[in-house]
């Protein structure tokens, strides 16, 4: 699968997933694994709509085109290992992330996740699973803030279980109700918008401030 195919999957999950299942067979589990792993593991990819992918994939499981237990297993591992990688990256960079200007890092999103973390503590790792953008930055902030690895993994595993099982099960039970199925594309676009718009707005604001100060 090349980059353009991945973008097409992101924007048209409901249309593309059926084709990909026919095209790649059981490799579809690995495709979805990589999408969830990248969203949760790399702070440069917070725009991937993980919630939407889980819901739509659950709906396809209800049609027997995927096995719900295999799917959940793959995605729980992806969500757990992705967060773990993000945590270690944050630990490696440390507190200098707040003082250095990293071009690949969205400072506004980082501060938002940091505030979320300060307010909710360890529970952030669980709660952030359901908050776009924050979901990607929360484990990174936990690493920067030097949360112990054992405590992080406790919340990380619980969060992965609740997030994956909850959304895949929701898609499985509700995704094929006619009114939901007929508007899956709208649901996808809302999911993409909820993640892309804040990132784009933050980038535009950053550019505007630099132009004003120049």
Protein Blocks (a to p, Z undefined) as FASTA:
>chain_A
ZZklmmmmmmmmmlmmmmmmmmnommlmmmmmmmmmmmmmpmklmmbcfklmmmmmmmmm
mnopacfklmmmmmmmmmmmmmmmmmmmmmmnommlmmpccfkbcfklmmmmmmmmmmnm
mmlmmmmmmmghjlmmmmmmmmmnopafklmmmmmmmmmmmmmmmmmmmmmmmmmgmklm
mmmmmmmmmmmmmmmmmmmmmmmmmmmmmmmmZZ
